[in-house]
Amino acid sequence: MRTSGQLMWRTVGLLSVLSFLLFAAGFVFALEPRQLASGPVAEPAEHANPAPPAPGEGIRHVVALGDSLTRGTGDANGLGYVGHVRQALEKQTGHPVTLTNLAINGQESSGLVGQLSQPQVQKLLTQADLILFTIGGNDLFKQSGGVYRVDNDKLAAAVKGLAANYEQILRHIRELNDSAPIVYAALYNPFGDTDAAADTVKPVLDWNSDAAAIAARYPRVIVVPTYDLFVHKEKTYLYTDHFHPNEAGYARIAERIMQALQ
């Protein structure tokens, strides 16, 4: 009986050891997968990342708003910056892009606020894939006494009113369309090479800074700087009225916008 019992316990012990070894081997095997098949193993195929879409790939409908800068006044070809942007989008994407230009010559920010309440304008904005606008030049200079007789008090009041209207414009557009990029082309100073430079440089720069700060509160709003494009290049990029860009000036603004969209 004693010999039989010892044999039984030895057998049980041996089986326990074997079970443990099998368990340990399986655990290691699970942690470190091994090559089971003989012969060389093909490397896993590398999945090439799909090419990124071209800038503006989803843009098929553009709506433009604002003043004479968006209207294209001064461009003998009639394109303005919005026309150049449209052409660039079509060239990059290979598909047609429609453009609806609702800008009004001489329009101030209060006028644009009112325009946004029109049902047809609202409908067009809801369908837009890209929204472009300019505003502010007429506010700053028409309401402040004119560029050659700037009244600083009127100018300060004009900037305050412009800021309030500008924020209302952004808020209203974003409520109508929560996905399309909104591009605001900031102001340049067409009077940098005139006697009015001292009175106009700071207000323009201050406004551009305010515009960028307000835009930062809203998603997908891009403020495109244009001031540096015209500094010391007024004769190259301005129309004969010394206020609006010429063909080359509008083309430069469009290039800057296309860079921002990328």
C-alpha positions, 0 to 999 in steps of 0.5 A: 500500500505504501509503495502504491501510494508513493507511486501515485503521488509521484505520478501526480507530481510529474503530471503537475510539473508537465502541466506547468511546463506546458502552461508556461510554454503556451504563455511565452508563445502567446507573448512572442508569436513564432514563425510556424510555417517554414520558408520565408515570410512575406513582409506585410504589404505597406498600405500607401496613404491616400493622397491629400485632397487638393486645396478647395476640393470640396468647394463648388459654390462661392459667395462673396460679400462686402464693398467695392474691393470684393466687387473688383473696382479698379480691375480692368479685367473685371475679375477682382480678387474673387474672380482670381480665387475662383479661377485658382480653385477650378485649376486646382480641383478640375471641377467648375466653381460657381461664384455669386458676388453680392458686394456693393460699391461703397457699402459700409458694415451697417449695410452688410448687416442689413443685407444679411437679413434678406431671404435670398442672401441667406439662402445663397449663404446656406448653400455656399462652400466658401464665403469671402468678404471685405468691409471696413474701408468705407467705415473708417474713412467716409465716416471720419471726415475723409482720408485727407481730413481725418477727424480722430474722434469720428475715426474712433467712433467709426472703429467702435461701430465697425467692430460691433457690426463685424462681429454681428456679420460673422455671427450671422453668417456662421448661424446660417452656415456652420461649415463653410470657411469664411475668409475676411480680407483685412485692410491695406492702407492705400494712403501710405505714400501720401500726406495722410499716412500719419493719420491712417497707418495706425487706425488701419493696423489697429482695426486689422488686429481687432478683426483678427481677435474677433474672428478668433471667437468663431470657428473656420474664420480666416483673416487674411492680411493684405497690409504688407502687400501694398506697403511701399508698392502703392504705385505698383498695385493700386488703380489710378484712383489711388484707393482700389487695387489694380489687376496686379493688386487683386491678383496678389490678394487672391494668392494670399487667400489661396495660401490661407485656404491650404 
